[in-house]
Every structure is written in structure tokens, then in C-alpha cells.
Amino acid sequence: MRRLFWLGLGITVGGLVVRRLTAAAQRLTPAGIAESLTGSLSQVAEAIGDFAGDVRTAMGEREKELRAGVGLDGQLGAKPEDFTA
């Protein structure tokens, strides 16, 4: 019974090791490296797009504040507390 247990354990561990090594070898092939690089570049592009959207939003809010402060929004004599959030 003991030998059967160790045989089963050895087969299981061997199968897991082979699967891990196969996956690691696939990542090191040119196709695997290209796939990894493509995924990384798409994540960077998405992060840059999100950042640009945040900058545009903040820029628009600040422009409204500045226009209200100098009276270019049609309300002469606006007070700073009128346009702060």
C-alpha cells in the first residue's frame, strides 16, 4: 500500500513539473515573448489613455474656474467661493 501511495504521489508531482516546464518553455519562445510584449504594451497604452482623460477633465474644470475668476463667463464680479467645489 505504501508503494502505491508513493507511486501515485510521484506521478502527480511529475505531471505538475512537466506542465510548469512546458509553460515556461512556451513563454521563452519568440511567439510567447511577442504575446507577453503585446499584452504589456496594451496595458501601457490603456494607462496613458486614462491619464490623458483625467488631465482633460481637470483642465476643463480649471478653465471654468479661471473664466469665472476673470469674469469671462458672463457674470461680472464673481466671488471665489461662487466657483469652488
KEKE-3310 file (N, C-alpha, C; in steps of 0.2 Angstrom, whole numbers, plus 5000, padded with zeros to 4 digits):
npx = (5004:5010:5019:5011:5005:5016:5020:5009:5010:5022:5019:5010:5017:5027:5019:5014:5026:5031:5021:5022:5035:5034:5025:5034:5044:5036:5034:5046:5048:5049:5036:5029:5036:5033:5019:5018:5024:5015:5004:5008:5011:4999:4993:5000:4997:4983:4984:4990:4980:4970:4975:4977:4964:4960:4968:4962:4949:4952:4958:4948:4939:4947:4949:4936:4935:4945:4940:4928:4934:4940:4930:4925:4914:4902:4897:4900:4910:4911:4913:4927:4922:4910:4913:4921:4923)
npy = (4994:5006:5008:5010:5022:5031:5030:5035:5048:5052:5052:5062:5073:5073:5075:5088:5096:5094:5101:5114:5116:5115:5126:5137:5135:5138:5152:5157:5156:5164:5167:5167:5177:5188:5188:5191:5204:5211:5211:5219:5231:5235:5237:5248:5257:5259:5264:5276:5282:5283:5292:5303:5307:5310:5321:5330:5332:5338:5349:5356:5359:5367:5378:5383:5388:5398:5406:5410:5417:5428:5435:5431:5422:5428:5433:5446:5451:5440:5430:5421:5410:5407:5398:5388:5370)
npz = (5000:5004:4994:4983:4986:4986:4973:4966:4971:4966:4952:4951:4955:4946:4934:4937:4937:4924:4917:4921:4917:4903:4901:4905:4895:4884:4886:4883:4870:4854:4850:4862:4869:4861:4863:4876:4876:4868:4876:4887:4881:4877:4890:4895:4885:4888:4901:4898:4891:4900:4909:4901:4899:4912:4914:4904:4909:4922:4917:4910:4921:4928:4919:4918:4931:4931:4921:4927:4937:4931:4925:4912:4910:4909:4921:4929:4942:4950:4965:4973:4981:4974:4964:4968:4972)
capx = (5000:5014:5022:5006:5005:5022:5020:5004:5012:5027:5016:5006:5022:5030:5014:5014:5033:5031:5016:5026:5041:5031:5023:5039:5047:5032:5034:5053:5049:5048:5029:5027:5038:5029:5012:5019:5026:5009:4999:5011:5011:4992:4991:5003:4993:4977:4985:4991:4973:4966:4979:4975:4957:4960:4971:4957:4944:4954:4960:4941:4937:4952:4947:4930:4937:4949:4935:4924:4938:4942:4923:4924:4909:4896:4895:4905:4910:4910:4917:4930:4918:4905:4915:4924:4918)
capy = (5000:5012:5009:5013:5029:5035:5029:5040:5055:5053:5053:5068:5078:5073:5079:5096:5098:5094:5106:5120:5117:5117:5133:5141:5135:5142:5159:5159:5156:5170:5169:5168:5184:5193:5189:5195:5211:5214:5212:5224:5237:5237:5239:5254:5262:5260:5268:5283:5285:5285:5298:5309:5308:5313:5328:5334:5333:5343:5355:5359:5362:5373:5383:5386:5392:5404:5411:5413:5422:5435:5437:5429:5418:5432:5435:5450:5452:5433:5429:5414:5405:5405:5393:5382:5364)
capz = (5000:5004:4987:4978:4988:4983:4965:4964:4973:4961:4945:4952:4956:4939:4929:4938:4935:4917:4915:4923:4912:4897:4901:4905:4889:4879:4887:4881:4863:4851:4850:4869:4871:4857:4866:4883:4875:4866:4882:4891:4878:4878:4896:4895:4881:4891:4906:4896:4889:4906:4912:4897:4900:4918:4913:4900:4914:4926:4913:4909:4927:4930:4914:4921:4937:4929:4917:4932:4941:4927:4923:4906:4910:4909:4927:4932:4950:4954:4970:4973:4984:4969:4959:4971:4973)
cpx = (5004:5017:5017:5005:5010:5022:5015:5006:5018:5024:5013:5011:5025:5026:5014:5021:5033:5026:5019:5031:5039:5029:5028:5043:5043:5033:5041:5053:5047:5040:5026:5030:5034:5022:5013:5020:5019:5004:5002:5010:5003:4990:4994:4999:4986:4978:4986:4985:4969:4969:4977:4968:4956:4962:4966:4952:4946:4956:4953:4939:4941:4950:4941:4931:4940:4944:4930:4927:4939:4935:4922:4918:4902:4894:4900:4904:4909:4915:4921:4926:4912:4907:4920:4920:4918)
cpy = (5006:5013:5012:5020:5033:5035:5035:5047:5057:5055:5060:5074:5079:5077:5086:5099:5099:5100:5113:5121:5119:5124:5138:5141:5138:5149:5161:5158:5162:5172:5170:5175:5189:5194:5193:5202:5215:5216:5218:5231:5240:5240:5246:5259:5264:5265:5275:5286:5287:5292:5304:5311:5312:5321:5332:5336:5339:5350:5359:5362:5368:5379:5387:5390:5398:5409:5414:5419:5429:5438:5436:5424:5421:5434:5439:5451:5445:5433:5422:5409:5403:5399:5388:5376:5363)
cpz = (5000:4997:4982:4980:4985:4976:4963:4965:4968:4954:4946:4951:4949:4934:4930:4936:4927:4914:4916:4918:4905:4896:4901:4898:4883:4879:4884:4873:4860:4851:4857:4871:4867:4861:4873:4881:4872:4872:4886:4888:4878:4884:4897:4891:4885:4897:4904:4894:4895:4909:4908:4898:4907:4918:4909:4905:4919:4923:4912:4915:4929:4925:4916:4927:4935:4925:4922:4936:4938:4924:4915:4905:4910:4915:4930:4939:4953:4959:4970:4976:4979:4965:4962:4972:4980)
residu = (MET:ARG:ARG:LEU:PHE:TRP:LEU:GLY:LEU:GLY:ILE:THR:VAL:GLY:GLY:LEU:VAL:VAL:ARG:ARG:LEU:THR:ALA:ALA:ALA:GLN:ARG:LEU:THR:PRO:ALA:GLY:ILE:ALA:GLU:SER:LEU:THR:GLY:SER:LEU:SER:GLN:VAL:ALA:GLU:ALA:ILE:GLY:ASP:PHE:ALA:GLY:ASP:VAL:ARG:THR:ALA:MET:GLY:GLU:ARG:GLU:LYS:GLU:LEU:ARG:ALA:GLY:VAL:GLY:LEU:ASP:GLY:GLN:LEU:GLY:ALA:LYS:PRO:GLU:ASP:PHE:THR:ALA)
# end
